[in-house]
Amino acid sequence: MNLLHIGKFYPPYRGGMETYLCDLAEAQVKQGHQVKVLVHNHDWQRLKSVTTVEQSMPGLTVIRQACLRPVLFTPWMLGLNKQVKRIIHEHHIDIIHLHVPNPSLFQLLFNRSAKNIPWVMRWHADMVTSSSSGLMRFIYRCVKPIETALIKKARQVIVSTPEYLKHSPQLIKFADRVSVIPLGLNISQVIVPKDKPVSDKAFQVLSVGRLSYYKNHRLLIDAMEHLPNMQLTIAGDGDLKAELQRHIQSKQLSHRVTLTGAVTESEKNQLLEDCHVFCLASNDRAESYGVVLLEAMARHKITLAADTEGSGMSWLANNYPRGYTFGNNDLTDLVAKLKQLQNNYTTIIKQPVDFNLTIEQTATAIFHLYQQILSSESP
């Protein structure tokens, strides 16, 4: 098949959506498809990225389109419809695969070439959740009818877990056209480390993610106040770094809590290898799945995640032998669960792990969905 993905960004830009899109595109190339990926160029100048960059390799072409610099975390692609029309005409695209949220995609509703091709939509997350600002909620009310039109145009919408569909106010109305296909991980480069032994050194807890409010790192820091035999490492950068650093100092935890700032892929992998427990405390459905949880699971790490209603984190934990949850925003339960994991660590790591949420499985399930759509299109 000739496939066109339209997403937000693409590596080296780092994020869960970007990692997944890259892994999926490469897996589809291995399946024998010809894949085009159209994303925003994240090499911004003051107000916009002024150039469109095209990078080709066997079976895969990535086009980073010029765009306006993000406002409220949202970039706007310039010349999207013209580029899409060119790609369709030159490469005879069979399926257009959209990755949302991405307001730039609204332009496709006015693209006659794209309207003649089946759309599949991967719904990574709702545009607004309970943690969204009043301004974001107001803007969403204005654009919701356009988003609804986009959903109606899609033949199928893919979500990662049944839990997310159940709690998505926008998607639940279109449940008849929604398929559940979990995000998978490219494990070709993953080395499963030996289970870390318990020693005289502190029990190592790791969290990875952007330093933003819904990631709830403050709760993890507060937990360390009650866990003197543990050390917490938080890897990631973001607007809350200075505030979290002050909070660590106010709790006199600088000797046991570390903010690493941004880390490279190899540094992140080393941190995952070195920890005893990986913890994700996100308290909002903005954490729709948690790709970084997959990365910890692929390395057979014990994981602890908040049971945030509507998020896929608890679904992942419940489908993983070494996965555990704690009450969302519940400091007492978080502390108790971490103590439990520390006390029972040697027993837990004896549980066998068969990690099967791979990108190959995801790509195969999506291919079957493509086939169903195209067969229904045939006269």
VEXLO-665195 format. One line per field, with one value per residue (C-alpha): x, y, z; residue in one letter. Coordinates in nm, 2 decimals, m for minus. Example, Ala and Ser with C-alpha at 12.3 -4.5 7.8 and 13.67 -1.06 7.14 Angstrom:
2
px: c(1.23 1.37)
py: c(m0.45 m0.11)
pz: c(0.78 0.71)
res: c(a s)
This chain:
379
px: c(0.00 0.10 0.04 0.04 0.08 0.02 0.14 0.26 0.64 0.89 1.22 1.47 1.18 1.11 0.77 0.55 0.35 0.67 0.83 0.52 0.48 0.85 0.83 0.50 0.63 0.94 0.75 0.51 0.81 0.93 0.59 0.65 0.45 0.56 0.52 0.51 0.51 0.41 0.48 0.56 0.92 1.03 1.34 1.17 1.30 1.13 0.78 0.79 1.00 1.06 1.17 1.02 1.27 1.23 1.43 1.41 1.52 1.42 1.04 1.01 0.99 0.96 0.85 0.89 0.67 0.71 0.49 0.40 0.57 0.33 0.08 m0.07 0.14 m0.02 0.18 0.01 0.13 0.18 0.09 m0.05 m0.32 m0.08 0.17 m0.10 m0.23 0.12 0.18 m0.15 m0.10 0.26 0.24 m0.12 m0.20 m0.43 m0.48 m0.43 m0.35 m0.40 m0.25 m0.45 m0.47 m0.34 m0.54 m0.35 m0.55 m0.86 m0.73 m0.79 m1.17 m1.11 m0.89 m1.07 m0.79 m0.78 m1.16 m1.14 m0.91 m1.01 m0.89 m0.78 m0.73 m0.51 m0.66 m0.36 m0.55 m0.84 m0.76 m0.88 m0.90 m0.99 m0.64 m0.68 m0.69 m1.00 m0.85 m0.80 m1.15 m1.29 m1.08 m1.19 m1.56 m1.49 m1.31 m1.51 m1.75 m1.45 m1.30 m1.63 m1.64 m1.29 m1.40 m1.71 m1.49 m1.26 m1.35 m1.21 m1.07 m0.81 m0.76 m0.51 m0.73 m1.10 m1.06 m0.97 m1.27 m1.51 m1.40 m1.36 m1.66 m1.59 m1.52 m1.78 m2.04 m1.87 m1.80 m1.94 m1.64 m1.37 m1.12 m0.89 m0.53 m0.28 0.04 0.34 0.71 1.00 1.20 1.47 1.72 1.60 1.83 1.66 1.89 1.93 1.70 1.87 1.95 1.85 2.17 2.27 2.22 1.89 1.59 1.59 1.26 1.26 1.01 1.05 0.85 0.81 0.80 0.43 0.15 m0.04 0.27 0.23 0.60 0.53 0.34 0.64 0.87 0.63 0.63 1.01 0.97 0.81 1.05 1.40 1.55 1.46 1.61 1.40 1.53 1.30 1.43 1.29 1.27 0.99 0.84 0.81 1.18 1.27 0.95 1.01 1.37 1.26 1.01 1.28 1.50 1.21 1.16 1.54 1.55 1.82 2.04 1.77 1.58 1.74 1.61 1.83 1.69 1.66 1.84 1.95 1.80 2.11 2.10 1.73 1.79 2.07 1.84 1.57 1.83 1.95 1.61 1.42 1.08 0.95 0.67 0.43 0.21 0.02 m0.32 m0.50 m0.62 m0.37 m0.15 m0.36 m0.13 0.23 0.47 0.75 0.57 0.60 0.98 1.00 0.79 1.00 1.29 1.09 1.09 0.84 0.60 0.37 0.12 m0.17 m0.51 m0.62 m0.97 m0.98 m0.60 m0.45 m0.19 m0.39 m0.49 m0.12 m0.05 m0.33 m0.20 0.16 0.27 0.50 0.25 0.09 m0.13 m0.20 m0.49 m0.48 m0.34 m0.33 0.00 m0.08 m0.15 0.16 0.38 0.22 0.26 0.63 0.70 0.52 0.72 1.04 0.95 0.84 1.09 1.27 0.94 0.80 1.11 1.07 0.75 0.81 0.75 0.63 0.62 0.40 0.31 0.54 0.52 0.51 0.18 0.04 0.14 m0.02 m0.35 m0.35 m0.28 m0.58 m0.79 m0.66 m0.76 m1.11 m1.16 m1.03 m1.24 m1.55 m1.46 m1.44 m1.75)
py: c(0.00 0.36 0.53 0.90 0.98 1.33 1.40 1.68 1.63 1.35 1.26 1.40 1.60 1.40 1.29 0.99 1.07 1.12 0.80 0.60 0.76 0.69 0.33 0.27 0.41 0.20 m0.11 m0.05 m0.01 m0.35 m0.49 m0.38 m0.05 0.28 0.54 0.92 1.12 1.48 1.68 2.03 2.14 2.21 2.41 2.74 3.09 3.37 3.32 3.02 2.75 2.90 2.60 2.26 1.98 1.64 1.34 1.01 0.66 0.32 0.30 0.61 0.98 1.23 1.58 1.85 2.13 2.50 2.61 2.89 2.86 2.68 2.89 2.71 2.41 2.41 2.46 2.55 2.40 2.63 2.50 2.17 2.13 2.21 1.96 1.69 1.74 1.69 1.38 1.22 1.29 1.18 0.87 0.74 0.73 0.45 0.55 0.88 0.82 1.12 1.16 1.38 1.62 1.84 2.14 2.18 1.88 2.09 2.22 1.88 1.94 2.18 1.95 1.78 1.54 1.41 1.37 1.10 0.88 0.69 0.84 0.66 0.86 0.77 0.95 1.00 1.22 1.46 1.83 1.94 1.75 1.85 2.01 2.24 2.61 2.82 2.97 2.63 2.53 2.84 2.78 2.42 2.52 2.72 2.45 2.15 2.15 2.14 1.85 1.67 1.71 1.56 1.26 1.21 1.21 0.93 0.57 0.45 0.61 0.42 0.45 0.28 0.14 0.08 0.29 0.60 0.56 0.51 0.85 1.06 1.29 1.35 1.00 0.81 0.96 0.79 0.45 0.26 0.37 0.33 0.05 m0.03 m0.10 m0.05 0.15 m0.08 m0.03 m0.10 m0.34 m0.42 m0.21 m0.29 m0.48 m0.64 m0.59 m0.84 m0.76 m0.51 m0.67 m0.51 m0.39 m0.15 0.13 0.32 0.18 0.36 0.51 0.67 0.89 1.02 1.30 1.66 1.88 1.99 2.00 1.69 1.48 1.53 1.51 1.71 1.42 1.19 1.44 1.46 1.08 1.08 1.27 0.95 0.70 0.77 0.45 0.56 0.78 0.95 1.06 1.27 1.29 1.56 1.93 2.18 2.50 2.36 2.28 2.58 2.54 2.17 2.24 2.49 2.24 1.98 2.22 2.33 1.96 1.92 1.63 1.75 1.45 1.20 1.36 1.45 1.65 1.56 1.80 1.68 1.35 1.18 0.85 0.66 0.84 0.76 0.39 0.38 0.53 0.27 0.00 0.13 0.18 m0.07 0.08 0.31 0.54 0.76 0.97 1.17 1.28 1.37 1.20 1.42 1.11 0.90 0.60 0.65 0.53 0.56 0.29 0.06 0.14 0.03 m0.27 m0.39 m0.39 m0.60 m0.32 m0.30 m0.02 0.19 0.42 0.64 0.49 0.81 0.77 0.76 0.72 0.41 0.38 0.15 m0.06 m0.11 m0.19 m0.45 m0.62 m0.65 m0.91 m0.65 m0.36 m0.19 0.12 0.36 0.60 0.91 1.20 0.98 1.05 0.79 0.52 0.61 0.58 0.26 0.10 0.21 0.05 m0.26 m0.29 m0.24 m0.50 m0.76 m0.67 m1.01 m1.19 m0.96 m0.99 m1.37 m1.33 m1.41 m1.13 m1.19 m0.84 m0.85 m0.48 m0.45 m0.21 m0.52 m0.63 m0.28 m0.24 m0.58 m0.49 m0.16 m0.33 m0.55 m0.24 m0.08 m0.39 m0.39 m0.02 m0.06 m0.38 m0.19 0.09 m0.15 m0.16)
pz: c(0.00 m0.04 0.29 0.40 0.77 0.88 1.23 1.46 1.47 1.40 1.56 1.65 1.81 2.13 2.26 2.28 1.97 1.77 1.89 1.80 1.46 1.37 1.49 1.31 0.98 0.99 1.08 0.79 0.55 0.67 0.59 0.23 0.22 0.07 0.35 0.34 0.66 0.67 0.99 1.11 1.08 1.44 1.34 1.43 1.39 1.58 1.45 1.22 1.06 0.72 0.52 0.42 0.45 0.27 0.38 0.19 0.27 0.12 0.14 0.37 0.30 0.58 0.49 0.76 0.64 0.73 1.01 1.25 1.59 1.84 2.03 2.33 2.23 1.88 1.56 1.24 0.92 0.62 0.28 0.41 0.14 m0.15 m0.01 0.05 m0.31 m0.45 m0.25 m0.35 m0.72 m0.73 m0.51 m0.56 m0.18 m0.07 0.30 0.48 0.85 1.07 1.42 1.65 1.84 1.56 1.46 1.13 1.01 1.00 0.66 0.51 0.52 0.23 0.03 m0.26 m0.33 0.02 0.04 m0.22 m0.01 0.31 0.63 0.94 1.26 1.56 1.85 2.09 2.33 2.37 2.29 2.64 2.97 3.33 3.37 3.06 3.12 3.08 2.76 2.61 2.70 2.53 2.22 2.21 2.22 1.91 1.71 1.84 1.54 1.30 1.50 1.48 1.10 1.09 1.29 1.07 0.76 0.91 0.82 1.15 1.46 1.66 2.03 2.25 2.53 2.60 2.91 2.71 2.47 2.76 2.92 2.60 2.57 2.20 2.09 2.28 2.05 1.76 1.93 1.63 1.42 1.69 1.70 2.00 1.90 2.17 2.10 2.05 2.11 1.88 2.10 1.84 2.03 2.38 2.60 2.89 3.19 3.47 3.76 3.98 4.31 4.64 4.82 5.10 4.86 4.84 4.65 4.32 4.19 3.84 3.66 3.31 3.15 3.07 3.39 3.36 3.60 3.50 3.53 3.91 4.00 4.31 4.46 4.40 4.57 4.87 4.89 4.94 5.26 5.40 5.24 5.38 5.22 4.87 4.60 4.33 3.99 3.77 3.41 3.18 3.13 3.13 3.27 3.63 3.67 3.89 4.10 4.16 4.25 4.51 4.65 4.68 4.87 5.10 5.19 5.24 5.00 4.76 4.87 4.77 4.48 4.16 3.86 3.57 3.31 2.95 2.88 2.57 2.46 2.58 2.91 2.95 2.87 3.14 3.40 3.31 3.35 3.69 3.86 4.08 4.01 3.74 3.85 3.66 3.88 3.61 3.74 3.42 3.11 2.92 3.00 2.76 2.76 2.87 2.61 2.86 3.07 2.77 2.77 3.13 3.08 2.78 3.02 3.27 3.53 3.81 3.72 3.94 3.79 3.91 3.85 3.68 3.54 3.16 3.12 2.97 3.25 3.47 3.17 3.10 3.46 3.48 3.17 3.29 3.56 3.73 3.70 4.00 4.06 4.33 4.40 4.18 4.38 4.69 4.87 5.15 4.90 4.69 4.99 5.10 4.75 4.72 5.06 4.95 4.63 4.82 5.08 4.82 4.55 4.54 4.51 4.24 4.01 4.01 3.81 3.45 3.19 2.83 2.68 2.37 2.31 2.01 1.72 1.49 1.65 1.62 1.26 1.17 1.34 1.16 0.83 0.88 0.95 0.63 0.44 0.58 0.49 0.14 0.08 0.19 m0.06 m0.35 m0.57)
res: c(m n l l h i g k f y p p y r g g m e t y l c d l a e a q v k q g h q v k v l v h n h d w q r l k s v t t v e q s m p g l t v i r q a c l r p v l f t p w m l g l n k q v k r i i h e h h i d i i h l h v p n p s l f q l l f n r s a k n i p w v m r w h a d m v t s s s s g l m r f i y r c v k p i e t a l i k k a r q v i v s t p e y l k h s p q l i k f a d r v s v i p l g l n i s q v i v p k d k p v s d k a f q v l s v g r l s y y k n h r l l i d a m e h l p n m q l t i a g d g d l k a e l q r h i q s k q l s h r v t l t g a v t e s e k n q l l e d c h v f c l a s n d r a e s y g v v l l e a m a r h k i t l a a d t e g s g m s w l a n n y p r g y t f g n n d l t d l v a k l k q l q n n y t t i i k q p v d f n l t i e q t a t a i f h l y q q i l s s e s p)
